[in-house]
Amino acid sequence: MATPPSPEQPTSPADASSSETEGEAREPTIHLDQFLKTCGVATGGQAKRLIQGGEVTVNGELETRRRRQLRVNDEVELDGVVYVVALS
């Protein structure tokens, strides 16, 4: 005789964002340092120094947090070049 499948583990409130409702997909994001690496403008260490050195702006504002979450259409500027975030 087969045993019935076990019920799924209940999720705690910490597992989900309070702004999300069931079935709603989360908006894709990327960290600022990872974005700079993906664009090919810096290595990980270079990205860290550029960001913390005050050389990067996000949507026209100085950003010194490497882990800043970027969303689709955010604009990242470095050395006068603007990169627009496009995620899938």
N, C-alpha and C positions, 0 to 999 in steps of 0.2 A: 504494500500500500504506500503510495507516495505521500510525502508530507506537504502540506500547503505552503506556498511561498510566504516568506516572512514579510510583514508590513514594512513599508519604507520608514526610515528613521525620521522622526519629527525634526523639523528645522527650528532653530532658536531664532529669536528676533535679530540676533547679531549676524545671522546668515544672509539676511536680505535687507535692502535699503528700505526705509520707511516710506520713501516717495514712490516706490514701485508697487504696482498692483499685479496680481497673478496674471500671467500670460503676456505681460508687457516686457518687451525686450529692452535691455540697457543700451544706451548710446555708446558707440565705440569711442575709446579714448586712447591716448598715448602720452607717456611722460615726455617732458620737454627734452631731457638729455637723450632719450631714445630716438626722438624725432630728428634731432640734429645728426645723430649717427646714421639713421636711415636715409637722410638726405645726402649723406656722404660729405658733409661739410666739416665733420670733426670725428675724432675717435672718442671713446668714453672719457678718457682723462682730459682731452682737449675740451670736450663739451662741458665738463665740470668746471674747468678754469674759466671758460668764456662766460658761462652763466653766473657763477659766483663773482666774477670780476666785473659784472655790470655791463657786459657788452651785448646782451640779448634783450629784445623787447617782445612782448606778446600783446597783440592788439593795441599797439602804441604805448604800452606801459612797461617800464623797466621790470624785469623779472629775474630774481636771484635764487629761486627755488628750482632745483634740478628735477624734482618729482612733480612739478606742476602738471596737472592733467590738461591736455589739449583736446579740443573737440573739433569736429569737422568745421571748416571755414575759419578757424582761428588763424591769425596772421603772425608769423614769427619773423622778426627782422634781425639780421646779423650782417655787419659790415655794409650796410646800405642795400642789401638784397632781401626782398620779402619772399618768404616761403609760406604757401597756403596749405593748411592741413586738409588732406583728403583721405579718409579712411573708409574701408569697406567692411 
